[in-house]
């Protein structure tokens, strides 16, 4: 389980065995069942999650109880209500397992200790945040400028396995279209 984390980190920064031992001490392994929530709106967000196996979804539920899927997270991805985690405020998003899921998680104090204790980890997290920001920016632009069909085709191209693992209603919520519209695109 921890080897997956090490390989993930070493895509950006190399680590000695001693450095990785320091990193690993800051993570806790957890297992969750399908449909279990890691975070729900109103919760204190105590952890941020690295997905070892399984599949998560990050969801915003509006005042009309409509679910807007912000993202999905598969193996080797990070997920959580980062705003609430980092600012130590109540969650406004939920994180739910779409499959049985194993994660490695850390607290905000662990995050800060990692960054302060090992400059390589500060660089690693900076790179991850930058790439996350770029992906979010691309998604916003796509939602503003692309048709539903174009967004669906981008999704299939970028994440072909996701289409097989996620119910069509949830893909529709992610793409910002109705289930019926997605069915027409899917044909």
VOMI-904544 format. One line per 8 residues: their letters; for each residue x, y, z of N, C-alpha, C. Coordinates in Angstrom, 1 decimal, padded with zeros to 4 digits. Layout:
<rs>
a	X:Y:Z:X:Y:Z:X:Y:Z ~ ...
</rs>
This chain:
<rs>
xxxxxxxx	000.8:-001.2:000.0:000.0:000.0:000.0:000.9:001.3:000.0 ~ 001.9:001.3:000.9:002.7:002.4:000.9:003.7:002.5:-000.3 ~ 003.9:001.4:-000.9:004.8:001.4:-002.1:004.1:002.2:-003.2 ~ 002.8:002.2:-003.3:002.1:002.9:-004.3:002.3:004.4:-004.1 ~ 002.2:004.8:-002.8:002.4:006.2:-002.4:003.9:006.6:-002.8 ~ 004.8:005.8:-002.5:006.2:006.1:-002.8:006.4:006.3:-004.3 ~ 005.9:005.4:-005.1:006.0:005.5:-006.5:005.4:006.8:-007.0 ~ 004.2:007.1:-006.4:003.5:008.4:-006.8:004.4:009.6:-006.5
xxxxxxxx	004.9:009.7:-005.3:005.8:010.8:-004.9:007.0:010.9:-005.8 ~ 007.6:009.7:-006.1:008.9:009.7:-006.8:008.7:010.0:-008.3 ~ 007.5:010.2:-008.8:007.3:010.7:-010.1:007.7:012.2:-010.2 ~ 007.7:012.8:-009.0:008.1:014.2:-008.9:009.4:014.4:-008.2 ~ 009.6:013.8:-007.1:010.8:013.9:-006.3:011.4:012.6:-005.9 ~ 012.7:012.4:-006.0:013.2:011.1:-005.5:013.3:011.1:-004.0 ~ 013.2:009.9:-003.4:013.3:009.8:-001.9:014.2:008.7:-001.5 ~ 015.1:008.9:-000.5:015.9:007.8:000.0:014.9:007.0:000.9
xxxxxxxx	015.4:005.8:001.3:014.6:005.0:002.2:014.3:005.7:003.5 ~ 015.3:006.4:004.0:015.1:007.2:005.3:014.1:008.3:005.1 ~ 014.1:009.0:004.0:013.1:010.1:003.7:011.7:009.5:003.6 ~ 011.6:008.3:002.9:010.3:007.8:002.7:009.8:007.3:004.0 ~ 010.6:006.7:004.9:010.2:006.3:006.2:009.6:007.5:007.0 ~ 010.2:008.6:006.9:009.7:009.9:007.5:008.3:010.2:006.9 ~ 008.2:010.1:005.6:006.9:010.4:004.9:005.8:009.5:005.4 ~ 006.1:008.2:005.3:005.2:007.1:005.7:004.6:007.3:007.1
xxxxxxxx	005.4:007.7:008.0:005.0:007.9:009.4:003.8:008.9:009.5 ~ 003.7:009.8:008.5:002.6:010.8:008.6:001.3:010.4:007.9 ~ 001.2:009.2:007.4:000.0:008.7:006.8:-000.6:007.5:007.6 ~ -001.9:007.4:007.5:-002.6:006.4:008.1:-003.4:005.6:007.0 ~ -003.4:004.3:007.1:-004.2:003.5:006.1:-005.6:003.3:006.6 ~ -006.5:003.4:005.7:-007.9:003.2:006.0:-008.6:002.5:004.9 ~ -009.7:001.7:005.2:-010.5:001.0:004.2:-011.9:001.5:004.4 ~ -012.6:001.6:003.2:-014.0:002.0:003.3:-014.8:001.1:002.3
xxxxxxxx	-016.0:001.0:002.6:-016.9:000.2:001.7:-017.6:001.0:000.7 ~ -018.1:000.4:-000.4:-018.9:001.1:-001.4:-020.0:001.8:-000.7 ~ -020.3:003.0:-001.1:-021.4:003.9:-000.6:-021.0:004.5:000.8 ~ -019.9:004.2:001.3:-019.5:004.9:002.6:-019.0:006.3:002.3 ~ -019.3:007.2:003.2:-018.8:008.6:003.1:-017.5:008.7:003.9 ~ -016.5:009.4:003.4:-015.3:009.8:004.1:-015.6:011.2:004.7 ~ -016.3:012.0:004.0:-016.6:013.4:004.4:-018.1:013.7:004.0 ~ -018.8:014.4:004.8:-020.1:014.9:004.5:-020.3:016.3:004.9
xxxxxxxx	-021.1:017.1:004.2:-021.3:018.5:004.5:-021.6:018.7:006.0 ~ -020.9:019.7:006.6:-021.0:020.0:008.0:-020.0:019.3:008.8 ~ -019.3:018.3:008.3:-018.2:017.6:009.1:-017.0:018.5:009.3 ~ -016.3:018.2:010.3:-015.0:018.8:010.5:-014.1:017.9:009.6 ~ -013.3:018.5:008.7:-012.5:017.7:007.8:-011.1:017.6:008.4 ~ -010.9:016.4:008.9:-009.6:016.1:009.6:-008.5:015.5:008.8 ~ -008.9:015.0:007.6:-007.9:014.3:006.7:-008.1:014.6:005.3 ~ -007.0:014.5:004.6:-006.9:014.5:003.1:-006.5:013.1:002.6
xxxxxxxx	-007.0:012.7:001.5:-006.9:011.3:001.1:-006.1:011.0:-000.2 ~ -005.2:010.0:-000.2:-004.6:009.5:-001.3:-005.2:008.1:-001.6 ~ -005.7:008.0:-002.8:-006.4:006.7:-003.2:-005.4:005.6:-003.6 ~ -005.4:004.5:-002.8:-004.6:003.4:-003.1:-005.3:002.4:-004.1 ~ -006.6:002.2:-003.8:-007.4:001.4:-004.7:-008.9:001.9:-004.5 ~ -009.7:001.6:-005.5:-011.1:002.0:-005.5:-011.4:003.2:-006.2 ~ -012.5:003.8:-005.9:-013.0:005.0:-006.6:-013.8:005.9:-005.7 ~ -013.5:007.2:-005.7:-014.3:008.2:-004.9:-014.9:009.2:-005.8
xxxxxxxx	-016.0:009.8:-005.3:-016.5:011.0:-006.0:-016.6:012.1:-005.0 ~ -016.3:013.3:-005.4:-016.5:014.6:-004.7:-017.7:015.3:-005.2 ~ -018.6:015.6:-004.3:-019.9:016.1:-004.7:-020.3:017.4:-003.9 ~ -020.9:018.3:-004.6:-021.6:019.5:-004.0:-023.1:019.3:-004.2 ~ -023.8:019.4:-003.1:-025.3:019.2:-003.2:-025.9:020.6:-003.0 ~ -026.6:021.1:-004.0:-027.2:022.5:-003.9:-028.4:022.5:-003.0 ~ -029.0:023.7:-002.9:-030.2:023.9:-002.1:-031.4:023.1:-002.5 ~ -031.4:022.8:-003.8:-032.5:022.0:-004.4:-032.2:020.5:-004.3
xxxxxxxx	-031.2:020.1:-003.6:-030.8:018.7:-003.4:-030.3:018.1:-004.7 ~ -029.9:018.9:-005.6:-029.2:018.4:-006.9:-027.8:018.2:-006.6 ~ -027.3:017.0:-007.0:-025.9:016.7:-006.8:-025.1:017.1:-008.1 ~ -024.0:017.8:-007.8:-023.0:018.3:-008.8:-021.7:017.6:-008.5 ~ -021.3:016.7:-009.4:-020.1:016.0:-009.1:-018.9:016.8:-009.6 ~ -018.1:017.2:-008.6:-016.9:018.0:-008.9:-015.8:017.2:-009.5 ~ -015.6:016.0:-009.0:-014.5:015.2:-009.5:-014.7:013.7:-009.1 ~ -014.0:012.9:-009.8:-013.8:011.5:-009.4:-012.3:011.3:-009.0
xxxxxxxx	-012.0:010.3:-008.2:-010.6:010.0:-007.8:-010.4:008.5:-007.8 ~ -009.5:008.1:-008.7:-009.1:006.7:-008.8:-007.8:006.5:-008.1 ~ -007.3:005.2:-008.3:-006.0:004.9:-007.8:-004.9:005.9:-008.2 ~ -004.1:006.3:-007.2:-003.0:007.2:-007.5:-003.4:008.7:-007.6 ~ -004.7:009.0:-007.1:-005.2:010.4:-007.1:-005.4:010.8:-005.7 ~ -005.5:012.1:-005.5:-005.8:012.7:-004.2:-007.2:013.2:-004.2 ~ -007.9:013.2:-003.0:-009.3:013.7:-003.0:-009.6:014.1:-001.6 ~ -010.6:015.1:-001.5:-011.1:015.6:-000.3:-011.7:016.9:-000.5
xxxxxxxx	-012.3:017.5:000.5:-012.8:018.9:000.5:-011.6:019.7:001.0 ~ -010.7:020.0:000.0:-009.4:020.6:000.4:-009.6:022.0:001.0 ~ -010.6:022.7:000.6:-010.8:024.1:001.2:-011.1:023.9:002.7 ~ -012.0:023.0:003.0:-012.4:022.8:004.4:-011.2:022.2:005.2 ~ -010.5:021.3:004.6:-009.3:020.7:005.2:-008.3:021.7:005.5 ~ -007.9:022.6:004.6:-006.8:023.5:004.7:-007.2:024.7:005.6 ~ -008.5:025.1:005.6:-008.9:026.2:006.4:-009.5:025.8:007.7 ~ -009.6:024.4:007.9:-010.2:023.9:009.1:-011.6:024.4:009.4
xxxxxxxx	-012.4:024.5:008.3:-013.8:024.9:008.4:-014.7:023.6:008.1 ~ -016.0:023.8:008.3:-016.9:022.6:008.0:-016.9:022.3:006.5 ~ -017.1:021.1:006.2:-017.2:020.6:004.8:-018.4:021.1:004.1 ~ -018.3:021.5:002.9:-019.4:021.9:002.1:-019.6:020.8:001.0 ~ -018.6:019.9:000.9:-018.6:018.9:-000.2:-018.7:017.5:000.6 ~ -019.1:016.5:-000.2:-019.0:015.2:000.4:-018.1:014.3:-000.5 ~ -017.5:013.4:000.2:-016.6:012.4:-000.5:-017.2:011.0:-000.2 ~ -017.6:010.3:-001.3:-018.2:009.0:-001.2:-017.5:008.0:-002.0
xxxxxxxx	-017.5:006.8:-001.5:-016.9:005.6:-002.2:-017.9:005.1:-003.2 ~ -017.5:005.0:-004.4:-018.2:004.4:-005.5:-017.9:002.9:-005.6 ~ -016.8:002.5:-005.0:-016.3:001.1:-004.9:-015.7:001.0:-003.5 ~ -015.5:-000.3:-003.1:-014.7:-000.5:-001.9:-013.3:000.2:-002.2 ~ -012.8:001.0:-001.2:-011.7:001.9:-001.4:-010.7:001.8:-000.3 ~ -009.4:001.8:-000.6:-008.4:001.9:000.3:-007.7:003.2:000.1 ~ -007.4:003.9:001.2:-006.7:005.2:001.1:-005.6:005.3:002.1 ~ -004.7:006.2:001.9:-003.8:006.7:002.9:-004.1:008.1:003.2
xxxxxxxx	-004.2:008.5:004.4:-004.7:009.9:004.7:-003.7:010.5:005.7 ~ -003.8:011.9:005.7:-003.0:012.6:006.7:-003.8:013.8:007.2 ~ -003.4:014.3:008.4:-004.0:015.4:009.0:-003.3:016.7:008.5 ~ -003.9:017.8:008.8:-003.3:019.1:008.4:-001.9:019.3:009.1 ~ -001.9:018.8:010.4:-000.6:018.9:011.1:000.5:018.0:010.4 ~ 000.0:016.8:010.0:001.0:015.9:009.2:001.4:016.6:008.0 ~ 000.5:017.2:007.3:000.9:017.9:006.0:001.9:019.0:006.3 ~ 001.7:019.8:007.3:002.6:020.8:007.7:004.0:020.3:008.1
xxxxxxxx	003.9:019.2:008.9:005.2:018.5:009.4:006.0:018.0:008.2 ~ 005.3:017.4:007.2:005.9:016.9:006.0:006.6:018.0:005.3 ~ 005.9:019.1:005.1:006.5:020.2:004.3:007.6:020.9:005.1 ~ 007.5:021.0:006.4:008.6:021.6:007.2:009.7:020.7:007.4 ~ 009.5:019.4:007.4:010.5:018.5:007.8:011.3:017.9:006.6 ~ 010.7:018.1:005.4:011.4:017.6:004.2:011.0:018.5:003.0 ~ 012.0:019.3:002.6:011.8:020.2:001.5:011.3:019.6:000.2 ~ 011.7:018.4:000.0:011.2:017.6:-001.2:009.7:017.5:-001.1
xxxxxxxx	009.1:017.3:000.0:007.7:017.1:000.1:007.0:018.4:-000.1 ~ 007.6:019.5:000.3:007.0:020.8:000.0:006.9:021.0:-001.5 ~ 008.0:020.6:-002.2:008.0:020.7:-003.6:007.0:019.8:-004.3 ~ 006.9:018.6:-003.7:005.9:017.6:-004.2:004.5:018.2:-004.1 ~ 004.1:018.7:-003.0:002.8:019.2:-002.8:002.5:020.4:-003.6 ~ 003.5:021.3:-003.8:003.4:022.4:-004.7:003.1:022.0:-006.1 ~ 003.8:021.0:-006.6:003.6:020.5:-007.9:002.2:019.9:-008.0 ~ 001.7:019.2:-007.0:000.4:018.6:-007.1:-000.7:019.7:-007.1
xxxxxxxx	-000.5:020.7:-006.3:-001.5:021.8:-006.2:-001.5:022.5:-007.6 ~ -000.3:022.8:-008.1:-000.3:023.4:-009.5:-001.0:022.6:-010.5 ~ -000.7:021.3:-010.6:-001.4:020.5:-011.6:-002.9:020.4:-011.3 ~ -003.3:020.4:-010.0:-004.7:020.4:-009.7:-005.4:021.7:-010.1 ~ -004.7:022.8:-009.9:-005.2:024.1:-010.3:-005.4:024.1:-011.9 ~ -004.4:023.6:-012.6:-004.5:023.6:-014.0:-005.6:022.8:-014.5 ~ -005.8:021.6:-013.9:-006.9:020.7:-014.3:-008.3:021.4:-014.0 ~ -008.4:022.0:-012.9:-009.6:022.7:-012.5:-009.9:023.8:-013.5
xxxxxxxx	-008.9:024.6:-013.9:-009.0:025.7:-014.8:-009.5:025.1:-016.2 ~ -008.9:024.0:-016.7:-009.3:023.4:-017.9:-010.8:022.9:-017.9 ~ -011.2:022.4:-016.7:-012.5:021.9:-016.6:-013.5:023.0:-016.6 ~ -013.2:024.1:-015.9:-014.1:025.3:-015.9:-014.2:025.8:-017.4 ~ -013.1:026.0:-018.1:-013.2:026.5:-019.4:-014.0:025.5:-020.3 ~ -013.8:024.2:-020.1:-014.6:023.3:-020.9:-016.1:023.4:-020.6 ~ -016.5:023.6:-019.3:-017.9:023.7:-019.0:-018.5:025.0:-019.6 ~ -017.6:026.0:-019.7:-018.1:027.3:-020.3:-018.2:027.3:-021.8
xxxxxxxx	-017.3:026.6:-022.4:-017.2:026.8:-023.9:-017.5:025.5:-024.7 ~ -017.6:024.3:-024.1:-017.8:023.1:-024.9:-019.2:022.7:-024.8 ~ -019.6:022.0:-025.9:-021.0:021.4:-025.9:-020.9:020.1:-025.0 ~ -022.1:019.7:-024.6:-022.2:018.4:-023.8:-021.5:017.3:-024.5 ~ -021.7:017.2:-025.8:-021.0:016.1:-026.6:-019.5:016.3:-026.6 ~ -019.0:017.5:-026.7:-017.6:017.7:-026.6:-017.0:017.3:-025.2 ~ -017.7:017.7:-024.2:-017.3:017.3:-022.8:-017.3:015.8:-022.6 ~ -018.3:015.2:-023.1:-018.4:013.7:-023.0:-017.2:013.1:-023.8
xxxxxxxx	-016.9:013.5:-025.0:-015.8:013.0:-025.8:-014.5:013.2:-025.1 ~ -014.3:014.4:-024.4:-013.1:014.7:-023.7:-013.0:013.7:-022.5 ~ -014.1:013.4:-021.8:-014.1:012.5:-020.7:-013.6:011.1:-021.1 ~ -014.2:010.6:-022.2:-013.9:009.3:-022.7:-012.4:009.2:-023.1 ~ -011.9:010.3:-023.7:-010.5:010.3:-024.2:-009.6:010.3:-023.0 ~ -009.9:011.2:-022.0:-009.0:011.3:-020.8:-009.1:010.2:-019.9 ~ -010.3:009.7:-019.6:-010.5:008.7:-018.6:-011.4:007.5:-019.1 ~ -010.9:006.7:-020.1:-011.7:005.7:-020.6:-012.2:004.7:-019.6
xxxxxxxx	-011.5:004.3:-018.6:-011.9:003.3:-017.6:-013.0:003.9:-016.7 ~ -013.0:005.2:-016.5:-014.0:005.8:-015.7:-015.4:005.6:-016.2 ~ -015.6:005.6:-017.5:-016.9:005.5:-018.2:-017.5:004.1:-017.9 ~ -016.6:003.1:-017.7:-017.0:001.7:-017.4:-017.3:001.5:-015.9 ~ -016.8:002.4:-015.1:-016.9:002.2:-013.6:-018.0:003.0:-013.0 ~ -018.4:004.0:-013.6:-019.3:005.0:-013.0:-020.7:004.9:-013.7 ~ -021.8:004.9:-012.9:-023.1:004.9:-013.4:-023.4:006.1:-014.3 ~ -024.2:005.9:-015.4:-024.4:007.0:-016.3:-025.0:008.2:-015.7
xxxxxxxx	-025.9:008.1:-014.7:-026.5:009.2:-014.0:-025.4:010.1:-013.3 ~ -024.3:009.4:-012.8:-023.3:010.2:-012.2:-022.3:010.8:-013.2 ~ -022.1:010.2:-014.3:-021.4:010.8:-015.4:-022.1:012.0:-015.9 ~ -023.4:011.9:-016.0:-024.2:013.1:-016.4:-024.1:014.2:-015.4 ~ -024.1:013.9:-014.1:-023.9:015.0:-013.1:-022.6:015.6:-013.2 ~ -021.6:014.8:-013.5:-020.2:015.4:-013.6:-020.1:016.3:-014.9 ~ -020.8:015.9:-015.9:-020.7:016.7:-017.2:-021.7:017.8:-017.2 ~ -022.6:017.9:-016.2:-023.5:019.0:-016.1:-024.7:018.9:-017.1
xxxxxxxx	-025.1:017.6:-017.4:-026.2:017.4:-018.3:-027.2:016.4:-017.7 ~ -028.4:016.3:-018.3:-029.3:015.3:-017.7:-028.9:013.9:-018.1 ~ -029.5:013.0:-017.4:-029.3:011.5:-017.8:-029.8:011.2:-019.2 ~ -030.9:011.9:-019.6:-031.4:011.7:-020.9:-030.5:012.2:-022.0 ~ -029.9:013.4:-021.8:-028.9:013.9:-022.7:-027.7:013.0:-022.8 ~ -027.3:012.5:-021.7:-026.1:011.6:-021.8:-026.4:010.4:-022.5 ~ -027.6:009.8:-022.4:-028.1:008.6:-023.1:-028.0:008.9:-024.6 ~ -028.4:010.1:-025.0:-028.4:010.4:-026.5:-026.9:010.5:-026.9
xxx	-026.1:011.0:-026.1:-024.7:011.1:-026.5:-024.0:009.8:-026.5 ~ -024.4:008.9:-025.6:-023.8:007.6:-025.4:-024.0:006.6:-026.6 ~ -025.1:006.9:-027.3:-025.4:005.9:-028.4:-024.5:005.9:-029.5
</rs>
